[in-house]
Amino acid sequence: MSASLAPECNEIKERYDTCFLKWYSEKYLRGNSAQDECAGLFKQYRSCLNKALKEKGIDQMIEEARETTAETDAEHLKR
Amino acid sequence: MKIYSSSTEYNYSFPTVTLAYFLRYPNPYSTHVMSTDVLDRHLDPLTNRLHTVRLHLKRSKVPAGILAFLPKDWVGPGGKNSSFVLEKTTVDVKEGWMKTESRNMEWTGVLSVVEQQLYKDMSVAEIGARDKATACKTTVTFVSRFGEKIRRRRKMRAEAREQDAANDDDTTEKQGFFARLKNASVQSTIELLGQKRSAQSVTNGAEGMRVVLSRLREGGIRGVLDGMRHDRMTLMGDDGLWQDVWRQGQSESSKKDSD
């Protein structure tokens, strides 16, 4: 599996990734997916990751990039 | 603004290709990708589309042609650097398409690169389509905004000077570096260099997908994970850095890898 930016989150990331791949390949791609079954693990992984992003001081940059994505999309479509 | 575009086809079913997309790092063509994290993922209950936002950290090297224009403290020795890429993906398995968009998060003041891909299930798209085929169209857009901020700032300063004719010794010094550059030509040089590079990176991306797809065919998801482990060992050396991550399920393949 791909590594996390934050080594301390690798273990929970691997558990989440494993869950997601199983759900994605066995349920979603076969058209029987009422809901994402890995939400609990994702929450744990996210809380570990969010803490790391904050500590590294890149949470702000990511937030801004995600916000500007919508703006530039509109800009590109016009051209 | 410059645009590079290319099309390719994979002889695999659409679902398999989307799975490979999520599993594509690491692969032998992605040795520059250091990490991948999922920032957000949700299933839209109305459309049944799956939305994913991921963050990749990539090792990069600023091309010499661009390096020459940058202040020295912006990059490491020889232009070595790492940069973040934000990737958004939407999969619609029912309609048979996947849209992806990746953009650089730093350097956007120098060169903003946006790569968009559209994957389409060819088995439902057209008459005469084959059983297992997925088309992929890639478009890379480069916009260099180099110097735009400086021009804006200069204009603001000029306006400020009209109101208050105070001395501006330090501003003239700062302008010196940029005044030597003809911004328009720098912008187009940067865009051209970006275009040249992305032809290679799009090709590498497709080759990486093919490796992951063939591993999926040979051994399923397990096969891909074993392949990743092998790639990582080759890349990092078997120095224990990744042993914690791969403690589980390491039996026969680890013996083979550590030889």
HADDOCK unambig.tbl for C-alpha pairs under 7 A between the chains (distance, minus, plus):
assign (segid A and resid 1 and name CA) (segid B and resid 225 and name CA) 6.07 0.50 0.50
assign (segid A and resid 1 and name CA) (segid B and resid 228 and name CA) 6.60 0.50 0.50
assign (segid A and resid 2 and name CA) (segid B and resid 25 and name CA) 5.81 0.50 0.50
assign (segid A and resid 2 and name CA) (segid B and resid 26 and name CA) 5.95 0.50 0.50
assign (segid A and resid 2 and name CA) (segid B and resid 35 and name CA) 6.18 0.50 0.50
assign (segid A and resid 2 and name CA) (segid B and resid 36 and name CA) 5.84 0.50 0.50
assign (segid A and resid 3 and name CA) (segid B and resid 35 and name CA) 4.91 0.50 0.50
assign (segid A and resid 3 and name CA) (segid B and resid 36 and name CA) 6.04 0.50 0.50
assign (segid A and resid 4 and name CA) (segid B and resid 35 and name CA) 5.18 0.50 0.50
assign (segid A and resid 4 and name CA) (segid B and resid 36 and name CA) 5.61 0.50 0.50
assign (segid A and resid 4 and name CA) (segid B and resid 37 and name CA) 5.57 0.50 0.50
assign (segid A and resid 5 and name CA) (segid B and resid 35 and name CA) 5.20 0.50 0.50
assign (segid A and resid 5 and name CA) (segid B and resid 36 and name CA) 6.70 0.50 0.50
assign (segid A and resid 5 and name CA) (segid B and resid 37 and name CA) 6.81 0.50 0.50
assign (segid A and resid 10 and name CA) (segid B and resid 245 and name CA) 6.44 0.50 0.50
assign (segid A and resid 11 and name CA) (segid B and resid 245 and name CA) 6.35 0.50 0.50
assign (segid A and resid 29 and name CA) (segid B and resid 15 and name CA) 6.04 0.50 0.50
assign (segid A and resid 29 and name CA) (segid B and resid 93 and name CA) 6.31 0.50 0.50
assign (segid A and resid 36 and name CA) (segid B and resid 43 and name CA) 6.70 0.50 0.50
assign (segid A and resid 65 and name CA) (segid B and resid 105 and name CA) 6.39 0.50 0.50
